[in-house]
Amino acid sequence: MTQAIVQTEIGGPEVLTLVEVPDPVPAAGEVIVRIEAAGVNPIDVKQRSGARPLPPITEPRHFGFDGAGVVTAIGSGVEDIAVGDRVAIRDTRGTYATALAVAAAHVAALPDAVSAAEGAALPIPAGTAYQSLRSLGVGEGDLLLVHAGSGAVGQAAIQFAIAWGAQVIATGSPASHDRLRALGAIPVAYGEGLEDRIRAAADGREITVALDGAGTDEAIEASLALVADHDRIATIVRGWEAERFGIRAFSGGSPIPLTAQEIAWRAEALPATIALIAEGRFSVEFGPELPLAEAAEAHGLIEAHAARGKIILRP
């Protein structure tokens, strides 16, 4: 039997339960992956608690969109993937488990230089950052402002922007500033007086683009004040209010769906980021690593903002 984390009601972390389910069997176009690591994302917490509404629960709801592991079986019609291949998983519900059936189109090869934990840490954060910056046209000559630069999406955005020739100012708590500097960004503490500190960090340069991962009024207000072209400001947190602010939104509760090109960019991000890690040009900051059975503890840490770095579950 396969073990998996599920919920049968909306609530706190305690509604997450470890259960046994039948072993998955690959349908046409699918592979079975033995999960070695699952990434825990804020969206998991929001869906579990009802903060991000989903249809009513009519059967046990499985958790986790990101993971990595080893292919153990292959369905008909699958090419270029073999049993024993190491892969990372994107856009597939249920990675909080010991095994999972995954559409072959939603896995990316993991070279030996990239760990399962790194592969599991990437899909949603790297995909969001990569697509957001592509949508905003970030590149050579830009000065990008990233709010919540120390988060998983923020750190990915910093690294992509710098790889593409931009400079970056990133907001975060003082405890995160050494990490932000190590990634190549100029760190700025959030809080009262944020706009003035960002201006000082820019040192006379024009801030041309901004990505909000914080969702605070001060972050959005500072972006509006500092970036002349409001079409180059986006939020990934307060999407439902983006139109009111006159800015763009990518998911984050936005009523406007991603375009086909943006969906393609999110898919492109996973193999692109894996390649950067293998080349030593991208790094992941890890937080606690917990057993699968302690998924509730992982959600509690996120809700309490009690852990820095990416939380990984190990089946």
N, C-alpha and C positions, 0 to 999 in steps of 0.2 A: 504493500500500500504506500501511497504518497502522502506526505504530511504537508499541510497548507494552513495559512492563517486566514480566517474568515471572520465576518461579522454578520449577525442576524438582526441587529437593531442599531439605530443611531445612538451615539453616546460617547462617553469618555474612552480613554485607552483600554479600560477594563472590558469593553465589549469585543475586543480582539481575542479570538480563541484558536488554539492549535487543534486541528482535527485531522483525521485520516480520510482520504478520498481514493477512489480507484486510480490505479496507475494510468497515466495518459497514453493514448494510442495515436500515432500520427495519421491524420487525414491526408488526402492529396495536397501537395504543396506545403506540407508541414514537416517540422523536425521535432524530436523530443530532446530537450536539454536537461541534463542533470545540473541543477542549480548549485553553484559553489559560492555565490555572493549575490545579495540583493540590495539595491540602493533604496534608502528611505528618503522620500521627498516631502516637502510641505504640502503638496497637493494631496498626498495620501492622508495626512492628518485632517485637512479640510473636508475631504469627502467622508471620512469616518465620523466626524463630528456633526456633519450637516451644514458646515459653514459654506461649502460649495455644493449646492443641492444636486441630487441625482434622482432618477425615478425611484419610487418606493421599492424597498427590499422585499422581493417575493421568494428568493432562495438565497442561501448563503453567498455573501459577496466576498470575492477574493481580493487580495491586495497586492500592490506592487506593480510598477510599470517597467522598471529597470532591473537588469540582472546580467549575470554572466555564468558560464559553465561549460559543460562538455556535451557534445551531441552523442546521443546513445541510440537513436533510431531515426529513420528517414522515410517519409511518405512518398508515394508515387509522384513522378513529375519533378522531383527536386534534383537539380544539377549543381555541380560545383561545391557541394557540401558533402562531407564524408563522416561516418561514425568515427568518433575520437577527436574531431575538430573542436578547438576551443573557440567560443563565440561570445559576443556581447549581444544583449537583447534590448530592443526598443519597442515602444508602443504596443505592449502586450500585457494585459491585466493578469496578475496572478504570480508574479515573481517571488512573493513571500511563500516559497514552497520548496520541496526537495526535488521536484521534477515538473516540467511544464511542456505542453505542446505549443509550438510557436510557428507562425507563418515564416517560411524560409526567407521571404523578402524582408523580414524584420530582425534578421541577425547579421552581424558583421564579424569577420574573422579577427581573432585576437592572436597576435604574434607572441612568441615566447617572452619578448621584452616587456609585455604589458600584462599586469596581474589581473586576476579575476575581480579583485576589489576595484581596481582602476576602471575596468570595463563596466562594472555595475554602477560606478559613480557618475558616468558620463551622459547617458541618453537624454534625460529631461533637462538637466542644467546646461550641458553643452549645446544641445539642440535648440533650446530657447535663446541662449546667447548668440549663437551663430546665426540663426534666422533673423533675430532682432537687428543685429548689426548689418546683415546683408540688406534687410528691408530699409534700413536707414541710410544705406549707401556709405558706410564707414570705410575710410581708406586713407591713402597717402595725404598728408597735410591737415587732417582733421585733429581737433582737440576734443576728445570725448569726455563727458562727465558721466560717471557711473555712480548711482546712489545704491548703497548697500554693497559696496565693492568686495566685502569680505565673505559674502554668501557664495554658494556654489555657482549660481548664475553670474554673479558679479565677477568672481575670479576668472571664470571662463571668458567673459566679455573682455576683461582687461587683456588677457593673453591673446585672444583673437585680434583685437584692435591693434596691439603692438606688432603682432606678426604681419598685419596688413599695412603697416606704415603710419599708424596714427599715434598720437600721444594721449595720455589718460590722466584725469584727475578722478580720484575715487573717494567717496565718503565711507566712514566706518568709525567704530569706537577706537579710542587710542590703543587698546590692546591688540587691535588688528593691524596697526600701522606698519610694523616691521614686515608682515606678510605682504601687504600691499606694495611696499617699496621693493621687496624682493621680486615681485611680479613686474615691476617697471612702472608702477603708477605713482602719482603724487598723492599722498593721503591727506584727507581733511576730516576733522572730527565733526560729526553732526551735532545738532543742538542750536540754541539761540545764537544768532549771528552767523549762520551758515553761509548765506550769500556773500557776506563780506570776506569770509575766510576762503571761499572758492575764488573770488576775484583776486585775492592776494596770491593764491597758488597759481593762478593763470598768468600772473606777472605781465599784464598788458596784452596777452594773446587772446584772440577771440575764441570762445568756446562755441563750436559749430554744431554739436550734436549731444543729446543727453538720453540716457536710459535709466528709468526709475525702477529699481527693484526693492525700494523701501516702502513706498506707498504712503508716506507721511505728507501732510500739507506743506511742511517746510521744504521737502525735497521737490515737490511739484512746483511750488511757488518760486524757488530758486532757479529751477530749470527754465521756467517761463521768463524770468527776469534776465537770464544770462544768455539764452540761445535765441537769436533773432528769428530764425526760420522755425516756427512752431511745428511744421510738418516733419522736422528732424528731432522731435521730442517724443518719446514713447514710454508707456508704463506697462509692466508685466504683472502689476498687482491690482491696480484700481481701474481695470478695463471698463467696467460699467459706467464710470464717470469720465472717461476720456473725452467724449464729445463735448461735455460741459466745459472741460478745461481747454478744448481746442487743440488737443494733442492726439497722437496715435496710440493704439493699444494692440498688443499681441497676446491673445488668451487673457489670463488674469481676470476672468469674468466678463470679457468683452463680448457684446452681442454680435460683433462682426466676425465671421469665421475667417480663418486663415485662407489665403489664396492657394491655388494649386502650386504656384512657385514657392510660396512660403513653406508649404508642407514638404515639397521636394528639398528645400534647404535644410529642414529639420532632419530629414533622412540622411542627407549628405554629411551632416555634422558628425555623426558617429564614426564612420570610417576615417574621416578627415582628422578628427581629434585623436583617434587611436594612432594614426600615423605620426602625429606631432609628438605624442608621448614616446613612441618608439625611437624618435629622433632626438629626444631629450629637450623638446621645445615647448612642452606643456606639462604642468604638474597639478596634482589634486591634493588638497589639504584634507586629511582624514581626521574624523572624530572617533567616538567610541565604536568598537566592533562587538556586536552582541549575538548570542545564539538566536536562531529563528524563534524559539519559544518565548523570547523576551521582546517580541515586537511591540507589546504594550509599553514597555520601558522606553523603547526608542521613540515612540510617539510622545510619551510624556516629556522626554528631554527636549524635543522640538517645541512643544507647546510652552515649556518653561524657559525657552531660550537658554538652556543649561549646558549646551555642548557646542563647541566650535568645531567646524570641519564636517565632512560627510560621514553620516552614520551608515554602517554596513551591517546587514544581517547575514549570519553564516548558518546555513542548514546543517 
